[in-house]
Amino acid sequence: MPNKIDHLISLMFNTRRLIKEKAVEESKNSPLSMIHLESLRFITEKKNPTMKELADYLGVTAPTATSLINILIKNKYVKRVSDKNDRRITRLSITAAGRKNVEINGQKICEKMKMVFDHLTQEEINQLTKILEKIYSYHQANN
């Protein structure tokens, strides 16, 4: 019998896959892929990140991030802007159309993903939330 931590890790990977499947189901109705939507979300939250910051966040190479961003620029969801303090640095900025896309598609994807947790009681949701917050805050404090 596997130990409890191995079992927990396996369950976490399976849950992640299930959540991703639900999100991908909804993103099939969008002209953008999940990685494009995640890029838009990151740019919105980070407020004018560099291409390197986006590449690091996504875990992709700089050329891959550039290809992703070029599609978002072509669709007028993102624009490149010069850094105010250092002209050598180019930052990414989300447009009004990009914000609207994040809002609409984000809501649709969240609704699909909520289906994963529908069968949990409110108490179970509260417990899971507390555990995940504890794990996340510990990780943030120690990095």
Phi, psi and omega in degrees: 000131181293152178288166188295324180293317177301318179295317178299314179299316178299316179296323179294318178296318179295321178293318177301316179298317180297315178297317179297319179300317179296319179294318180295323176307313182287323183290345177298336179276358182252147177288348180258150177279170178300323181291328175293316180295321178292324177296316178299317180298316180297315181298321178296312183288319186283338180059089176065054177287165173275168177297322179297318178299319178295313180301315179298316181299316182281343182073038180236169178284162178301316178298324178294317178298321178298317178299317179298314183292324179302323178294318180292326177291317179301323179275003178063035176263337183221152172224154176270137178227146178285144176292139183291331184260337184218106185295343179285342184263132175251133180250163179252135181230137180275143179267175177299320178296323178294318177299317180297319179298316179299316182296309184294306182290326177299317178296317181296317181293318178299321179298318178294318182293329179300334179300332179297326185257003184304326186275358179276147174283166178298322178297318179295321178296317179298317180295314180298317179300314181298317180296313181295321177297320180295315178298313183295315181294324176298315180297316180296320182289335184255013177242000000 
